[in-house]
Every structure is written in C-alpha cells, then in structure tokens.
Amino acid sequence: MITLKRAKFESIAKLTMPEFFDTKNVVETELLDDWEKYAYHPDKPLTLDRVMDILEEQNDILLLYHFIPSKAILCSRSCCGISNPKMERMIKITATTDDRGLCDTIHLTIYNSLEIMLGDIINERKRMLMRYNFGFDESYCKFLSFAS
C-alpha cells in the first residue's frame, strides 16, 4: 500500500534521487502512527561513495554521518542523511555496505512530527556511541541548530 506521505515523497525523490527511489522493488518495513519505514532495493547496487554523493547533491539533506568501522573490511560501512527540519518533509535515509562493499538497500524513514524525528536522531547517536564510540558530534550539533 502506498501512503500519501510516501507518494508525496516519491513524486520528488524519483526525480532528484532516481538511483535510490526509481525502483519497483520497495518493501514496507514498518508503518506506525509516528513514522513509516521502507527498504528500497535499487536496480543496481551502489558504492557508499556514490550514495554519499547523491545525498550531498540534495539541498535539503544534511549528511549526519559517514562511518567506516575498519579500513580493512568492506562491509558494515554506513552513512545517514536527514532532511533539514525547516523543510517540508521530515525524512532519514540510511545505507550500509554488504560484503562486496556495495549498498543494495536504501532505508527510508518518513516521520510524522519533528519531535519524533529528533527523538530518533538522538537514539541513533546513542546507539552509534555505545556500539562504535562514534558520536558524529559536529553534524549532530548542526542538525540541532536547524531544529531550534
């Protein structure tokens, strides 16, 4: 089922980020009152560098983090982009590499309120700090300055 928020998002995203969202291979992973989560499977897997390039090309997306746990391995590298809270849409886009160093899934979260989005970003930061001792402080503070 395509929700109104997803349809509205995709109408723009398929034009601005076609490598991510111009696909028919989409899995609805969670639909709650607070957010909608989807997994998009691009037709062609992307490198993490390409994912970051696409996110950085977007005027309303802030790259929250780019994480490489070890230069020795290709898997588990990840990045996260979030929409500027002053913009109309409230989204988070994440990607993680597989064993080949490619991203074959783009995760999208569409939030229903700024409060829920802020809470999720705070929890993401706590999770990254606990798991990897990685806090993305600079971009986190920049995001909070946009939100206030």
PyRosetta script that sets phi, psi and omega in degrees:
from pyrosetta import init, pose_from_sequence

init()
pose = pose_from_sequence("MITLKRAKFESIAKLTMPEFFDTKNVVETELLDDWEKYAYHPDKPLTLDRVMDILEEQNDILLLYHFIPSKAILCSRSCCGISNPKMERMIKITATTDDRGLCDTIHLTIYNSLEIMLGDIINERKRMLMRYNFGFDESYCKFLSFAS")
pose.set_psi(1, 132.8)
pose.set_omega(1, 177.9)
pose.set_phi(2, -98.2)
pose.set_psi(2, 118.4)
pose.set_omega(2, 178.8)
pose.set_phi(3, -79.1)
pose.set_psi(3, 165.7)
pose.set_omega(3, 179.0)
pose.set_phi(4, -62.5)
pose.set_psi(4, -42.4)
pose.set_omega(4, 179.8)
pose.set_phi(5, -63.5)
pose.set_psi(5, -42.4)
pose.set_omega(5, 179.0)
pose.set_phi(6, -65.6)
pose.set_psi(6, -44.4)
pose.set_omega(6, -179.9)
pose.set_phi(7, -61.0)
pose.set_psi(7, -41.9)
pose.set_omega(7, 179.1)
pose.set_phi(8, -64.5)
pose.set_psi(8, -45.0)
pose.set_omega(8, 179.2)
pose.set_phi(9, -62.7)
pose.set_psi(9, -49.3)
pose.set_omega(9, -176.7)
pose.set_phi(10, -64.1)
pose.set_psi(10, -30.1)
pose.set_omega(10, -179.8)
pose.set_phi(11, -60.4)
pose.set_psi(11, -31.2)
pose.set_omega(11, 177.3)
pose.set_phi(12, -93.1)
pose.set_psi(12, -45.0)
pose.set_omega(12, -173.1)
pose.set_phi(13, -64.3)
pose.set_psi(13, -32.7)
pose.set_omega(13, 178.7)
pose.set_phi(14, -66.4)
pose.set_psi(14, -23.1)
pose.set_omega(14, 177.3)
pose.set_phi(15, -89.5)
pose.set_psi(15, -38.9)
pose.set_omega(15, -175.4)
pose.set_phi(16, -90.6)
pose.set_psi(16, -26.3)
pose.set_omega(16, -179.7)
pose.set_phi(17, -136.8)
pose.set_psi(17, 58.2)
pose.set_omega(17, -174.1)
pose.set_phi(18, -61.4)
pose.set_psi(18, -31.3)
pose.set_omega(18, -179.7)
pose.set_phi(19, -63.6)
pose.set_psi(19, -25.7)
pose.set_omega(19, 177.4)
pose.set_phi(20, -88.4)
pose.set_psi(20, -51.2)
pose.set_omega(20, -161.7)
pose.set_phi(21, -111.3)
pose.set_psi(21, -5.8)
pose.set_omega(21, 177.7)
pose.set_phi(22, -89.6)
pose.set_psi(22, 67.7)
pose.set_omega(22, -178.6)
pose.set_phi(23, -143.7)
pose.set_psi(23, 153.8)
pose.set_omega(23, 176.1)
pose.set_phi(24, -94.8)
pose.set_psi(24, -7.3)
pose.set_omega(24, -177.2)
pose.set_phi(25, -91.8)
pose.set_psi(25, 81.2)
pose.set_omega(25, -178.1)
pose.set_phi(26, -124.2)
pose.set_psi(26, 134.9)
pose.set_omega(26, 177.6)
pose.set_phi(27, -116.7)
pose.set_psi(27, 127.4)
pose.set_omega(27, 174.8)
pose.set_phi(28, -79.1)
pose.set_psi(28, 115.9)
pose.set_omega(28, -175.8)
pose.set_phi(29, -98.3)
pose.set_psi(29, -28.8)
pose.set_omega(29, 179.7)
pose.set_phi(30, -162.6)
pose.set_psi(30, 127.4)
pose.set_omega(30, 175.0)
pose.set_phi(31, -123.0)
pose.set_psi(31, 110.1)
pose.set_omega(31, 179.0)
pose.set_phi(32, -125.4)
pose.set_psi(32, 173.0)
pose.set_omega(32, 175.6)
pose.set_phi(33, -64.3)
pose.set_psi(33, -30.3)
pose.set_omega(33, -175.3)
pose.set_phi(34, -85.6)
pose.set_psi(34, -30.8)
pose.set_omega(34, -177.4)
pose.set_phi(35, -160.4)
pose.set_psi(35, 166.0)
pose.set_omega(35, 173.6)
pose.set_phi(36, -123.5)
pose.set_psi(36, 133.0)
pose.set_omega(36, 179.3)
pose.set_phi(37, -122.8)
pose.set_psi(37, 137.0)
pose.set_omega(37, -178.5)
pose.set_phi(38, -136.0)
pose.set_psi(38, 152.4)
pose.set_omega(38, 173.4)
pose.set_phi(39, -117.8)
pose.set_psi(39, 116.5)
pose.set_omega(39, 178.6)
pose.set_phi(40, -99.8)
pose.set_psi(40, 133.2)
pose.set_omega(40, 179.0)
pose.set_phi(41, -112.4)
pose.set_psi(41, 97.9)
pose.set_omega(41, -178.4)
pose.set_phi(42, -57.8)
pose.set_psi(42, 153.2)
pose.set_omega(42, 179.6)
pose.set_phi(43, -61.0)
pose.set_psi(43, -32.6)
pose.set_omega(43, 179.5)
pose.set_phi(44, -129.0)
pose.set_psi(44, 124.3)
pose.set_omega(44, 178.1)
pose.set_phi(45, -57.8)
pose.set_psi(45, 147.0)
pose.set_omega(45, -175.7)
pose.set_phi(46, -115.0)
pose.set_psi(46, 150.8)
pose.set_omega(46, 171.8)
pose.set_phi(47, -73.5)
pose.set_psi(47, 158.0)
pose.set_omega(47, 178.2)
pose.set_phi(48, -64.3)
pose.set_psi(48, -34.7)
pose.set_omega(48, 176.6)
pose.set_phi(49, -60.6)
pose.set_psi(49, -40.8)
pose.set_omega(49, 179.3)
pose.set_phi(50, -67.1)
pose.set_psi(50, -40.5)
pose.set_omega(50, 177.3)
pose.set_phi(51, -59.1)
pose.set_psi(51, -46.2)
pose.set_omega(51, -179.9)
pose.set_phi(52, -64.5)
pose.set_psi(52, -39.7)
pose.set_omega(52, 177.3)
pose.set_phi(53, -58.6)
pose.set_psi(53, -44.8)
pose.set_omega(53, -180.0)
pose.set_phi(54, -62.8)
pose.set_psi(54, -44.5)
pose.set_omega(54, 179.4)
pose.set_phi(55, -63.4)
pose.set_psi(55, -41.8)
pose.set_omega(55, -178.5)
pose.set_phi(56, -68.6)
pose.set_psi(56, -23.7)
pose.set_omega(56, 177.7)
pose.set_phi(57, -72.9)
pose.set_psi(57, -15.7)
pose.set_omega(57, -177.2)
pose.set_phi(58, -84.9)
pose.set_psi(58, 128.3)
pose.set_omega(58, -178.8)
pose.set_phi(59, -68.2)
pose.set_psi(59, -26.5)
pose.set_omega(59, -174.7)
pose.set_phi(60, -105.6)
pose.set_psi(60, 12.7)
pose.set_omega(60, -179.9)
pose.set_phi(61, -113.7)
pose.set_psi(61, 131.5)
pose.set_omega(61, 175.1)
pose.set_phi(62, -105.3)
pose.set_psi(62, 126.7)
pose.set_omega(62, 176.4)
pose.set_phi(63, -74.0)
pose.set_psi(63, 109.3)
pose.set_omega(63, -176.3)
pose.set_phi(64, -75.7)
pose.set_psi(64, -45.0)
pose.set_omega(64, 175.3)
pose.set_phi(65, -158.0)
pose.set_psi(65, 159.3)
pose.set_omega(65, 173.2)
pose.set_phi(66, -135.8)
pose.set_psi(66, 113.4)
pose.set_omega(66, -170.9)
pose.set_phi(67, -120.5)
pose.set_psi(67, 128.0)
pose.set_omega(67, 175.2)
pose.set_phi(68, -122.4)
pose.set_psi(68, 105.7)
pose.set_omega(68, -177.0)
pose.set_phi(69, -65.8)
pose.set_psi(69, -31.3)
pose.set_omega(69, 179.7)
pose.set_phi(70, -158.6)
pose.set_psi(70, 135.7)
pose.set_omega(70, 177.2)
pose.set_phi(71, -71.7)
pose.set_psi(71, -14.3)
pose.set_omega(71, -176.7)
pose.set_phi(72, -80.2)
pose.set_psi(72, -18.5)
pose.set_omega(72, -178.1)
pose.set_phi(73, -124.3)
pose.set_psi(73, 152.9)
pose.set_omega(73, -178.4)
pose.set_phi(74, -93.0)
pose.set_psi(74, -22.9)
pose.set_omega(74, -175.7)
pose.set_phi(75, -83.9)
pose.set_psi(75, 162.5)
pose.set_omega(75, 175.9)
pose.set_phi(76, 67.5)
pose.set_psi(76, 15.6)
pose.set_omega(76, 170.7)
pose.set_phi(77, -79.9)
pose.set_psi(77, 142.1)
pose.set_omega(77, -175.0)
pose.set_phi(78, -146.3)
pose.set_psi(78, 161.9)
pose.set_omega(78, 173.5)
pose.set_phi(79, -146.2)
pose.set_psi(79, 158.7)
pose.set_omega(79, -177.8)
pose.set_phi(80, -143.3)
pose.set_psi(80, 128.8)
pose.set_omega(80, 174.8)
pose.set_phi(81, -119.6)
pose.set_psi(81, 140.9)
pose.set_omega(81, 179.4)
pose.set_phi(82, -128.0)
pose.set_psi(82, 152.3)
pose.set_omega(82, 179.2)
pose.set_phi(83, -76.0)
pose.set_psi(83, 149.5)
pose.set_omega(83, 174.3)
pose.set_phi(84, -63.6)
pose.set_psi(84, 124.9)
pose.set_omega(84, -176.9)
pose.set_phi(85, -61.5)
pose.set_psi(85, -16.0)
pose.set_omega(85, 179.0)
pose.set_phi(86, -82.5)
pose.set_psi(86, -9.5)
pose.set_omega(86, 178.9)
pose.set_phi(87, -85.3)
pose.set_psi(87, 170.3)
pose.set_omega(87, -175.7)
pose.set_phi(88, -66.5)
pose.set_psi(88, -42.6)
pose.set_omega(88, -175.9)
pose.set_phi(89, -94.0)
pose.set_psi(89, 148.9)
pose.set_omega(89, 178.4)
pose.set_phi(90, -121.3)
pose.set_psi(90, 102.3)
pose.set_omega(90, -175.1)
pose.set_phi(91, -135.7)
pose.set_psi(91, 161.0)
pose.set_omega(91, 170.6)
pose.set_phi(92, -133.4)
pose.set_psi(92, 134.0)
pose.set_omega(92, 178.2)
pose.set_phi(93, -121.9)
pose.set_psi(93, 125.3)
pose.set_omega(93, 178.6)
pose.set_phi(94, -128.9)
pose.set_psi(94, 153.4)
pose.set_omega(94, 176.4)
pose.set_phi(95, -147.2)
pose.set_psi(95, 145.1)
pose.set_omega(95, 178.6)
pose.set_phi(96, -134.6)
pose.set_psi(96, 141.6)
pose.set_omega(96, -178.9)
pose.set_phi(97, -80.0)
pose.set_psi(97, 153.9)
pose.set_omega(97, 175.1)
pose.set_phi(98, -96.4)
pose.set_psi(98, -167.5)
pose.set_omega(98, -178.4)
pose.set_phi(99, -62.5)
pose.set_psi(99, -23.0)
pose.set_omega(99, 179.7)
pose.set_phi(100, -89.0)
pose.set_psi(100, -3.6)
pose.set_omega(100, -177.4)
pose.set_phi(101, 81.9)
pose.set_psi(101, 20.2)
pose.set_omega(101, -178.5)
pose.set_phi(102, -118.1)
pose.set_psi(102, 151.3)
pose.set_omega(102, 176.8)
pose.set_phi(103, -100.1)
pose.set_psi(103, 112.9)
pose.set_omega(103, 178.6)
pose.set_phi(104, -105.2)
pose.set_psi(104, 0.9)
pose.set_omega(104, 178.2)
pose.set_phi(105, -140.0)
pose.set_psi(105, 132.4)
pose.set_omega(105, 174.0)
pose.set_phi(106, -112.4)
pose.set_psi(106, 122.3)
pose.set_omega(106, -178.8)
pose.set_phi(107, -96.7)
pose.set_psi(107, 131.0)
pose.set_omega(107, -179.7)
pose.set_phi(108, -121.1)
pose.set_psi(108, 131.3)
pose.set_omega(108, 171.1)
pose.set_phi(109, -119.3)
pose.set_psi(109, 128.5)
pose.set_omega(109, 175.0)
pose.set_phi(110, -110.5)
pose.set_psi(110, 118.8)
pose.set_omega(110, -176.7)
pose.set_phi(111, -92.2)
pose.set_psi(111, 151.4)
pose.set_omega(111, 178.4)
pose.set_phi(112, -95.3)
pose.set_psi(112, -11.9)
pose.set_omega(112, 177.5)
pose.set_phi(113, -153.9)
pose.set_psi(113, 157.0)
pose.set_omega(113, 178.2)
pose.set_phi(114, -65.3)
pose.set_psi(114, -36.6)
pose.set_omega(114, -180.0)
pose.set_phi(115, -61.7)
pose.set_psi(115, -43.0)
pose.set_omega(115, 179.1)
pose.set_phi(116, -66.4)
pose.set_psi(116, -41.7)
pose.set_omega(116, 178.5)
pose.set_phi(117, -61.6)
pose.set_psi(117, -47.4)
pose.set_omega(117, 178.6)
pose.set_phi(118, -59.1)
pose.set_psi(118, -44.2)
pose.set_omega(118, 179.2)
pose.set_phi(119, -60.9)
pose.set_psi(119, -41.3)
pose.set_omega(119, 179.9)
pose.set_phi(120, -67.6)
pose.set_psi(120, -39.7)
pose.set_omega(120, 178.4)
pose.set_phi(121, -65.7)
pose.set_psi(121, -41.2)
pose.set_omega(121, 177.1)
pose.set_phi(122, -61.7)
pose.set_psi(122, -43.2)
pose.set_omega(122, 178.4)
pose.set_phi(123, -65.7)
pose.set_psi(123, -37.0)
pose.set_omega(123, 177.0)
pose.set_phi(124, -62.0)
pose.set_psi(124, -43.5)
pose.set_omega(124, 179.2)
pose.set_phi(125, -63.5)
pose.set_psi(125, -44.7)
pose.set_omega(125, 178.0)
pose.set_phi(126, -60.4)
pose.set_psi(126, -42.9)
pose.set_omega(126, -179.8)
pose.set_phi(127, -62.6)
pose.set_psi(127, -44.0)
pose.set_omega(127, 179.9)
pose.set_phi(128, -68.2)
pose.set_psi(128, -35.3)
pose.set_omega(128, 177.2)
pose.set_phi(129, -66.2)
pose.set_psi(129, -46.0)
pose.set_omega(129, -178.2)
pose.set_phi(130, -68.0)
pose.set_psi(130, -42.6)
pose.set_omega(130, -173.8)
pose.set_phi(131, -79.6)
pose.set_psi(131, -39.8)
pose.set_omega(131, -172.6)
pose.set_phi(132, -125.5)
pose.set_psi(132, -1.7)
pose.set_omega(132, -174.0)
pose.set_phi(133, 58.0)
pose.set_psi(133, 41.5)
pose.set_omega(133, -177.1)
pose.set_phi(134, -124.7)
pose.set_psi(134, 117.0)
pose.set_omega(134, -170.8)
pose.set_phi(135, -112.1)
pose.set_psi(135, -5.6)
pose.set_omega(135, -178.2)
pose.set_phi(136, 38.2)
pose.set_psi(136, 49.0)
pose.set_omega(136, -173.5)
pose.set_phi(137, -60.0)
pose.set_psi(137, -44.3)
pose.set_omega(137, -175.4)
pose.set_phi(138, -62.1)
pose.set_psi(138, -50.5)
pose.set_omega(138, -178.7)
pose.set_phi(139, -71.6)
pose.set_psi(139, -30.6)
pose.set_omega(139, 176.6)
pose.set_phi(140, -62.9)
pose.set_psi(140, -45.9)
pose.set_omega(140, 178.4)
pose.set_phi(141, -64.7)
pose.set_psi(141, -38.7)
pose.set_omega(141, 177.6)
pose.set_phi(142, -62.8)
pose.set_psi(142, -43.4)
pose.set_omega(142, 177.6)
pose.set_phi(143, -60.3)
pose.set_psi(143, -46.0)
pose.set_omega(143, -179.5)
pose.set_phi(144, -62.8)
pose.set_psi(144, -35.2)
pose.set_omega(144, 178.4)
pose.set_phi(145, -66.0)
pose.set_psi(145, -34.5)
pose.set_omega(145, 175.7)
pose.set_phi(146, -66.9)
pose.set_psi(146, -35.8)
pose.set_omega(146, -174.1)
pose.set_phi(147, -75.1)
pose.set_psi(147, -23.5)
pose.set_omega(147, -176.2)
pose.set_phi(148, -90.0)
pose.dump_pdb("model.pdb")
